[in-house]
Structure formats: structure tokens, C-alpha cells
Amino acid sequence: MRFVVLSRSARIHSTARLVAAARAAGHSARVVDPLDVELGLAAPGPSLRWKGGPFPRADVVIPRIGVSIHQYGLSVVKQLELAGVPVLNGAAAIEASRHKMRSLQLLAAAGLPVPRTVMASGPRGLAGLVERVGGVPVLLKVLSTDGKGGVMVCESLQSLEAALEAVHGLGKDLMVQQYLRGGRGRDLRALVVGGQVVAALRRRAAAGRFALTLRPGARFDAVRLPARHARIAAEAARVLDLRFCAVDLLDERDGPLVFEVNASPSIREAETACVVDVAGLVVTCAEGLVRTK
């Protein structure tokens, strides 16, 4: 089979691993930078060109669309779908996962447990917003259609009000969310491939760092997820229609909460800590997508 990995650079670790795994399985594989792709719309249908020539022939494409090229990268993925090329994660699924409120809406509507969350367009009714998510501290998330959001922890009503006022001036939507401290190893990440959890990590943030992100200095330990956690992670991937993703969970006393879903996760930490060939499993999943076309 002919594999194409959509990625800014072949030197990115996860991209390099996917290419190596595809070649190890006997396939050809190449990396295409989405920014080098030209999209055309005219009869007889959608077309793509790469570096001034034809787009490489591909049996399947694995998108690795970073936040920095979110909109154009999604346009490339959508054009591939319109042209009938199988893609591991579709444009609509990637976009839904990137819009944090939309992804939580879909997950909650499917009955999956998520942190208490409200959306606001400004600082009005601040006390009510905070009360509905359980009081301070809270997470304030800045939402953006290009995927370039931001997260901050507000420890008091005063700090939240100041943050809301500042962000409101930027014309961005805001999400106020229950803040569940990720201490005591409650911060989990499950990698889901083809509807199955293939690796799970417990993340321990470095001292003084926000625990709910993959920040430098964090430690990653392999963990065996309880059956309930694994079912919820797999169902989150299914609801968002992602064949390959990472599902971030908060392991609370009453059960796990789905905090976030990432459509283009790093695989380095999972392969190192869990000693699992995640890249090979992704390639196998992509092979199945072609065979069932």
C-alpha cells in the first residue's frame, strides 16, 4: 500500500515513527507538508497538487494536523475526502475534537461523564457561572475556531473577572470549567486505535506546572486502566469518530471524567512508558481502512 502522512516535517518524532512502521510493514510511505499542497475546485472534481506537481498517489492518508496549520490542514484533509482518498481521521472529526466546547457537547450528549462546564461571552453573571461549576478555583479556556485556544487557572473571583475582561476584548468565546486538581496521579491519558485502548499513561506534572497538559518535565508511567475507564475512552473516540486519538481522563472518586480528546497525539511517551508499538497499530488500523473501502 501507499501511505502518506500529512505533517509539517518528517523529523517530528511521531511522524517519523509512523513512516518507519508503514515501511516495516512492507508499504511505501512519504511525508507531505499540508502547506505545500494546492487545492483546486473545478470540473470534473476536486484536485490536489503538491509542490507544483501531482499529489502523490495514496491508498490511505494519516493526518497529523498541528494547531499552527489548523484551518489549511483541515481543508487539505477535506479535499482528500472529497477526492475519495481514505483518511484515518476525517476533517469533521479533527475539527470537533479541536473545538473544546463542541467536543464536550457531543460527549455529554452521548452520556459520557465530563467536568462541569459553562460557556460565556463575557464577565456578566460571573458568580453564577462559578457556582454552576462548583466554585473557585476554575479553569478558564479561550476557544477559537482555528484551534489556538488557551487555558488558565483562576483561583478567585477577582482573578477570573480580570481574565474574562481581558479575553472578552479579544472577541473570543470563553469556557469556564470545574477545576479538578490533577494531584495524586489522577491525570490519565488513554491512546485509542481502531476503537481499542492500546496504551494508557498516568501523567505526573513537574513541580509548579499545570498538571493537565503534556508539559516538559512531566513524568509518564504505564498504567492498566480499569474496564470502566477503558470503555469510556473507547466510547469517546467513537462519539467523535476518531480512529486514532488520545483521551485525557481525570480519575475522580466517583469515576473517570473525559477532560479532552486529542486527534493528533504524540506517541513517544506511550511507546516509551508502555513499551507498545503504537505506530505499528496505527498502520494496521489504516490497512484495515483500505481493505474495507
N, C-alpha and C positions, 0 to 999 in steps of 0.2 A: 504494500500500500504506500501511497504518497502522503506524508504528513506535512502540514505547515503549522508552525507555531507563530501566532501573531504576538510579537513582543518588540519592545524598543531595542533590545540588544541581546545577542547570543551569549554575552558574557554574564548576564544575570543568572544566578545560581539555579533557580527553579527552571528557567528556560533551557539552560544547558543540560540539566538532568532529564527533562522531557525529550530533548533531541537525542541524547545518548540512549535513553530507554527505547525509543522508537527504532533507532538503528540496531540496538541489541536484539530487538525482536524481528529483524530482517526487513525493516521498512526503510524507505528513503525519508529524510526529514530535513527541512530547512527552516530558517527563521526569516520572517518578513516583518519589517517595521511598518506598522499601520500608517505612519506619516509619509511613507514612500509609495503609498497606494493611491491611485487616481480613480475616482468613481465617475461612471458615465451613465446617463439615462437617455436612451433613445431607442427607436425600433432597431432590432427586434426584441430588445430587452435590456436589463441592467448589465453593465460591463465593468470590469476592473482591469487596471493596468498597473504594472509595478516597475518603477524606475524607467519609465518610458517604453517598456515592452509589455508583452502579455503577462498576466498574473500567472504564477507557477501553477501547473496542473496539480490539483489536490483532491485526494479521496476524502480527507477529513481535515478540519482545522481546529486547533486548540487555541482559543483566545486567552491572552494574558494582557488584559487591558488595564493599564495603570490609571490612577486618578489624574495624572498630568495630561493624559490624552483622552480623557473620558468620552467627550462628545464625538470627536472624529473617529476614535476607535470603535465606538458603538455603531457609527454609520458604516464603517467597513464591515463589521460583523453582519449587520442587517443586509448589506448589499450581497454578501456571500450567501446568506439565507435566501434572498430573492433569486439568486442565480442557481439555487438548488444544491449548493455545496453543504454537506453536513458539518455542523459546528458543535463542539462539545457542550458549550453553554451558549444559549441564544442571547441576542441583544436585549430582548424584553426582560429576560431573567436577570442578566447582569445589571440592567438599569434599575429593576425593582430592588435588588439587594443593595445597590449603592444609595438609594433614597431611604434613609433610615426610618422615617415615619411610614412610608409606603410598605416597607418590608414588615414592620411591626404590625401594621394594619392587616396585612394578608395573613400573618402568623396568628394573630389574635382571632381573626375571623374563622380560622380553621380550628380554633380551640386549643392552640398551643399556649403554654404559660410564658408571659413576657413581663418585664418590670412595669410598674405603674407609670403611665406616660400621658402627658397632655401637650398639645401644640398651641403656640401663642404667636401673635403677630406684633406684640409689644408688651410693655410692662403693666398695662391695665389689669386690675384684678389679681395682682401678684400674690397676695396672701391666699386667695382661693386656689390658685394654681399649686402653690406649695402644699397646701392642706390636702389636695386631692392625690398627691403622690407620696404623702406620708411625712411631710415636714422636711426641714433642712437637716443635713446637707442634701443638695440635689445636684444632678448633672444637668448642665445646660449644653444642648447641642445646636450648633448652627447648621441649618440644612441648605443645600444648594443643588440645583439640577445638574451641575457639572461634576458632582461627587466630591467637591473640595469643601467639605464641611469642617467643623472644629468642635472640640469638646473641652469643657472646663467644669471644675467642681466649685460650687458656691456653698460656703459654709454658713452663711447668714442671709437673712432677707435683704440686708443692706448691700452685700456684695452681689447678690443676684439682681437687685434692681439696677445697680450700676452697670452690670454686664448687659442686661437687657436693653438699657438705654443706649449703650454704645453700639450694640449689634443692630438694634432697630434702625439706627441711622444708615446702616449699610443696605437696607432693603431686603434682608434675608428672613426666611421663616425660622422659627425657633421651636425647639422641643425641650420641655422640662421633664426630667425623668427621675424616678426613685433612684437614689444612690445607695447601692448595697456594697459596702466596703469589701474588697476582694481579699481580705486577710484570711489567715488560717487555711490557705491553699484552696479556696473555693472557686478560683478562676480557672475554668476548664476550656479547652479547645478540642473539638472533635472534627477530624477530617473525614468527609463523606465522599465516596467514589461509587458511582453506579447504584446509589441507594443504600449502601452499606457503610457503617463506620469502620474505617480501616486503620485508624490510629487515633490516639487520644493523649492529650498533654495536660498536665497541671502546671500552670504558669505562676511563678513567684517573682514579683517585681523587685527590682533593686531598691534599696532603701531610699525613701524620699521621692519615688517615682509613682506615677499613676498606674495602678495595678491592671486596669482593664485594656491595655494595649500591648502590642509586641514592641516594647521599648528596649533599646540597648541596655545591657546589664541584667536583664531578666534571666531567670533560670527556668529550664523546662525539664520536667520529669515525666516519664511514661506513666500512664495510669490505665487501669482497666475500668471502663465505665460500667456502672450498674445497668441492667437491662432497660430500666425506665429511661435513663439518660440517653442511651443509645437509640431507643425508639423515637424519642423526641428530636434528637439531632437528625436522624434519617428523615423524619416527617417534615422537619423544617426545610431540608433540601428539596423534598418532593413538592411542598407547597410553593416554593419559589422556582421550581422547575430547573434546578441546578444539578447537573450530573457530577460535577466536581466542585466542592466548596469546603470552607471551614465554618463550623457553627460554634460560636462562643457562648458558653453556658456559665451561669452563676449557680453554684451548688448550695442552695439555701436549705434551711431546716425542713421546710415543707415540700421540698422537691426542686428540681432544676428550673431555671428561667432562661429563656433564649434571649441573650443580650444583643447579638449581632450576627449577621451572616456575611461571609466574605467570598465573592465569586472568583477571586484570583489570589488565593492564599500562597504564602511561602511554604515550600515543602521541606526546607533544610532542617528546621527544628524537629519536625515529626520523624524524618528519616534518621536523624542522628539519635534522638532520645528513644524512639520506639524500635529502631532497627527494622524498619519496614520499607520495602521498595515502593513508595507511594507513586513515584514517576512511572514505574512499570505497571502498576494497577490502573493509572490514568490512561496509559497507552492501550491496555487491554479493554478498558471501557470504550475508548474511541474506536477500536477494532469492531466491537460489537455494534456500535452505532452504524458503521458502514455496512456490516453484514445484514442488518435488519432494514436497510434503506429500501 
